[in-house]
Amino acid sequence: MTTFPDPTHHAMAGCGERLKHAREASGLSIDDVAARLHMPARVVRSLEAEDWSRLGAPVFVRGQVRSYSRLVGLTTAPMMAALDVGPVEPSHLVSRTHTPRAQWWAEQIGRRLVYIVLTLSLAVPAWVATRQHLSGNVNDAAPLDVPAKIGVIVQPAPVSSRTVLASMGPVAVPPIEALAAGIVIRTHAETWVDAVAADGSSIEKGLLPSGSERRFAPAQLARLTIGNASAVDMQHNGQQVDLAPFTRTNVARFTVSSDGSLVVVD
């Protein structure tokens, strides 16, 4: 017969001890919990021992405790209240590669204007030269109401052998989407991001509020970790990326190889 722990002691126990008692009462081993939550067994042991230093940022710890509590049938609100971990405080983010939306649109419009100006600089002179050539042929022709003198042969106006070609057709301008490159992430809820450059320096680390957008140029990013990955849309070189293969316990981790492809972090 299964023996349940003393409820008074359970209520006064810490977050990790509550998880351990609930797991044992459910007849689950540490390996069973690790397999069901898709997390390493060492993470389960750290949660029960309340060794938060091995689990990363507070936002990750809260997500892991919430998933563990739901698995063993504990109410998440009291567990979050008993969780002795630092508060989640938004950090002041300074993106080194983020381009304001207004500046980005100005750059795209500027490129289009360059194509238009180049087209007009070629097409307008050709059109003017064609008009002058046609006008010169009309003025050199003899008037129809003046009779030609006898013995005078009226020579037709010389026709220039030069051919002027003018193209007034629109110049194909690449769409804005074709100019996008690298990695773009957009958030629909509060999300944690840790971006590391190829030299190991931190590009950006901290919380992103809902509605944020971050762009990372090609060959700039070496490693990226995204918390609350289910609330993030990501594009790689203009193509939508499915984050499911890179995600464990709602945290996506991957590296960017030298050829620009995404690699799962074990």
C-alpha positions as CSV (number, residue, x, y, z in Angstrom):
1,M,0.0,0.0,0.0
2,T,1.3,3.5,-0.9
3,T,2.3,5.6,2.1
4,F,1.5,9.3,1.7
5,P,3.7,11.9,3.5
6,D,2.3,14.0,6.4
7,P,0.3,16.8,4.8
8,T,1.4,19.3,7.5
9,H,5.0,18.5,6.9
10,H,4.4,18.7,3.1
11,A,2.8,22.2,3.4
12,M,5.8,23.5,5.3
13,A,8.5,21.8,3.1
14,G,10.4,23.7,0.5
15,C,9.7,23.6,-3.2
16,G,12.3,20.9,-3.9
17,E,11.1,18.7,-1.1
18,R,7.5,19.0,-2.2
19,L,8.4,17.8,-5.6
20,K,10.4,14.9,-4.2
21,H,7.5,13.8,-1.9
22,A,4.9,14.1,-4.7
23,R,7.2,12.1,-7.1
24,E,7.7,9.3,-4.5
25,A,3.9,9.3,-3.7
26,S,3.2,8.9,-7.4
27,G,5.6,5.9,-7.6
28,L,7.9,7.6,-10.1
29,S,11.7,7.5,-10.2
30,I,14.0,10.4,-11.2
31,D,14.6,8.7,-14.6
32,D,10.8,8.4,-15.1
33,V,10.3,12.2,-14.5
34,A,13.3,13.0,-16.7
35,A,11.9,10.9,-19.6
36,R,8.4,12.4,-19.3
37,L,9.6,16.0,-19.1
38,H,12.3,15.5,-21.8
39,M,15.0,16.9,-19.5
40,P,18.3,15.4,-18.1
41,A,18.1,13.4,-14.8
42,R,20.7,15.9,-13.3
43,V,18.1,18.7,-13.8
44,V,15.5,16.7,-11.9
45,R,18.0,16.1,-9.1
46,S,18.9,19.8,-9.0
47,L,15.2,20.8,-8.8
48,E,14.6,18.5,-5.8
49,A,17.8,19.7,-4.1
50,E,16.9,23.3,-4.9
51,D,20.3,23.8,-6.5
52,W,19.2,26.7,-8.7
53,S,22.8,27.6,-9.7
54,R,22.9,24.6,-12.0
55,L,19.7,25.5,-13.8
56,G,20.4,28.8,-15.4
57,A,18.3,32.0,-15.3
58,P,15.3,32.3,-12.9
59,V,12.9,32.3,-15.9
60,F,14.1,28.8,-16.8
61,V,13.9,27.6,-13.2
62,R,10.3,28.7,-13.0
63,G,9.3,27.0,-16.2
64,Q,11.0,23.7,-15.1
65,V,9.3,23.8,-11.6
66,R,5.9,24.5,-13.2
67,S,6.3,21.5,-15.6
68,Y,7.4,19.2,-12.8
69,S,4.5,20.3,-10.5
70,R,1.9,19.6,-13.2
71,L,3.4,16.2,-13.8
72,V,3.2,15.0,-10.2
73,G,-0.2,16.7,-9.6
74,L,0.8,19.7,-7.5
75,T,-0.9,23.1,-7.8
76,T,1.4,25.5,-9.5
77,A,0.5,28.7,-7.7
78,P,1.6,27.5,-4.2
79,M,4.8,26.1,-5.8
80,M,5.6,29.3,-7.4
81,A,5.1,31.1,-4.1
82,A,7.4,28.6,-2.3
83,L,10.0,28.8,-5.0
84,D,13.1,30.4,-3.4
85,V,14.7,31.9,-6.6
86,G,15.5,35.4,-7.6
87,P,12.7,37.5,-9.1
88,V,12.4,37.9,-12.9
89,E,13.4,41.5,-13.5
90,P,13.4,42.9,-17.0
91,S,16.9,44.0,-17.9
92,H,18.0,47.0,-19.9
93,L,18.6,45.5,-23.4
94,V,21.0,47.2,-25.7
95,S,21.0,45.5,-29.1
96,R,24.1,46.0,-31.2
97,T,22.5,44.9,-34.4
98,H,18.9,46.0,-34.0
99,T,17.9,48.5,-36.7
100,P,14.9,50.8,-35.9
101,R,11.9,50.0,-38.2
102,A,11.8,53.6,-39.6
103,Q,15.5,53.4,-40.5
104,W,15.0,50.0,-42.1
105,W,12.1,51.2,-44.2
106,A,14.1,54.3,-45.2
107,E,16.9,52.1,-46.5
108,Q,14.6,50.0,-48.6
109,I,12.9,53.1,-50.1
110,G,16.4,54.5,-50.8
111,R,17.4,51.5,-52.7
112,R,14.2,51.6,-54.8
113,L,14.8,55.3,-55.6
114,V,18.4,54.5,-56.8
115,Y,17.0,52.0,-59.3
116,I,14.4,54.6,-60.5
117,V,16.9,57.4,-60.9
118,L,19.3,55.2,-62.8
119,T,16.5,54.1,-65.1
120,L,15.4,57.6,-65.8
121,S,18.9,58.8,-66.4
122,L,19.2,56.3,-69.3
123,A,15.6,56.4,-70.6
124,V,15.0,60.2,-70.7
125,P,18.0,61.2,-72.9
126,A,17.2,58.4,-75.3
127,W,13.6,59.5,-75.6
128,V,14.7,63.2,-76.2
129,A,17.1,62.1,-78.9
130,T,14.3,60.1,-80.6
131,R,12.0,63.1,-80.6
132,Q,14.7,65.4,-82.1
133,H,15.4,62.9,-84.8
134,L,11.8,62.6,-85.8
135,S,11.3,66.4,-85.8
136,G,14.3,66.9,-88.0
137,N,12.9,64.6,-90.7
138,V,9.6,66.5,-90.8
139,N,11.2,70.0,-91.1
140,D,13.5,68.9,-94.0
141,A,10.6,67.6,-96.2
142,A,9.4,69.9,-99.1
143,P,6.1,71.7,-98.6
144,L,3.2,70.0,-100.4
145,D,1.6,73.3,-101.7
146,V,4.7,74.7,-103.5
147,P,5.1,73.2,-107.1
148,A,8.5,71.9,-107.9
149,K,10.5,73.8,-110.6
150,I,11.0,72.2,-113.9
151,G,14.3,70.5,-114.1
152,V,14.8,70.6,-110.4
153,I,15.0,67.2,-108.7
154,V,13.9,67.3,-105.2
155,Q,16.0,64.9,-103.2
156,P,14.4,63.2,-100.3
157,A,15.7,64.1,-96.9
158,P,18.6,62.0,-95.8
159,V,17.6,59.3,-93.4
160,S,20.0,58.8,-90.6
161,S,21.3,55.3,-90.3
162,R,21.7,55.7,-86.5
163,T,19.1,53.7,-84.6
164,V,18.2,54.9,-81.1
165,L,16.6,52.5,-78.7
166,A,14.8,53.6,-75.7
167,S,13.2,51.5,-73.0
168,M,10.6,53.0,-70.8
169,G,9.6,49.7,-69.2
170,P,9.8,49.3,-65.4
171,V,13.0,48.0,-63.9
172,A,12.7,44.9,-61.9
173,V,13.3,45.7,-58.2
174,P,13.8,42.9,-55.8
175,P,11.1,42.6,-53.2
176,I,11.8,43.6,-49.6
177,E,11.7,40.0,-48.5
178,A,14.6,39.1,-50.8
179,L,16.8,41.6,-49.0
180,A,16.3,39.9,-45.6
181,A,19.1,37.7,-44.5
182,G,20.3,36.1,-41.3
183,I,18.0,35.3,-38.3
184,V,14.9,37.3,-37.4
185,I,12.9,36.5,-34.2
186,R,9.5,38.0,-33.3
187,T,7.9,37.5,-29.9
188,H,4.2,37.1,-29.0
189,A,4.8,36.9,-25.2
190,E,7.6,37.6,-22.7
191,T,10.7,35.7,-23.9
192,W,14.2,35.1,-22.7
193,V,17.1,35.5,-25.3
194,D,20.8,34.7,-24.9
195,A,22.7,35.4,-28.2
196,V,26.5,34.7,-28.3
197,A,28.9,35.8,-31.1
198,A,31.5,33.7,-32.8
199,D,34.2,35.1,-30.6
200,G,32.3,34.1,-27.4
201,S,31.1,37.7,-26.6
202,S,27.5,38.3,-25.7
203,I,25.5,40.0,-28.3
204,E,22.2,40.2,-26.3
205,K,21.0,38.6,-23.1
206,G,17.8,39.2,-21.1
207,L,14.0,39.4,-21.3
208,L,12.2,40.5,-24.4
209,P,8.6,41.9,-24.0
210,S,5.8,40.7,-26.2
211,G,5.9,42.3,-29.7
212,S,9.7,42.5,-29.8
213,E,11.7,41.9,-33.0
214,R,15.4,41.1,-33.2
215,R,17.6,40.7,-36.3
216,F,21.0,39.0,-36.4
217,A,23.2,39.5,-39.4
218,P,24.8,36.5,-41.3
219,A,28.0,35.1,-39.8
220,Q,27.5,37.2,-36.7
221,L,25.7,34.7,-34.5
222,A,27.3,31.6,-33.2
223,R,24.9,30.3,-30.5
224,L,21.3,31.3,-29.6
225,T,19.1,30.2,-26.6
226,I,15.4,31.2,-26.6
227,G,13.2,30.7,-23.5
228,N,9.4,30.3,-23.9
229,A,10.1,29.2,-27.5
230,S,6.4,28.5,-28.1
231,A,5.8,32.3,-28.1
232,V,8.5,33.0,-30.8
233,D,8.3,33.1,-34.6
234,M,11.7,32.8,-36.2
235,Q,13.0,33.2,-39.8
236,H,16.3,32.1,-41.2
237,N,17.4,33.7,-44.5
238,G,13.7,34.6,-45.2
239,Q,12.4,31.1,-44.5
240,Q,10.1,30.3,-41.5
241,V,11.9,27.9,-39.0
242,D,10.1,25.2,-37.0
243,L,11.6,25.5,-33.5
244,A,10.2,22.1,-32.3
245,P,13.4,20.1,-33.2
246,F,15.5,22.5,-31.3
247,T,13.2,22.8,-28.2
248,R,13.3,21.0,-24.8
249,T,11.0,22.0,-22.0
250,N,10.0,25.1,-24.1
251,V,13.6,26.3,-24.4
252,A,15.2,26.3,-27.9
253,R,18.9,25.9,-28.2
254,F,21.0,25.8,-31.4
255,T,24.3,26.9,-32.9
256,V,25.0,28.4,-36.3
257,S,27.6,26.5,-38.4
258,S,30.1,28.1,-40.7
259,D,27.9,27.4,-43.7
260,G,24.9,29.2,-42.0
261,S,22.9,26.1,-41.1
262,L,21.3,25.6,-37.7
263,V,22.5,22.8,-35.5
264,V,20.7,21.4,-32.4
265,V,22.6,21.7,-29.1
266,D,22.6,18.4,-27.2
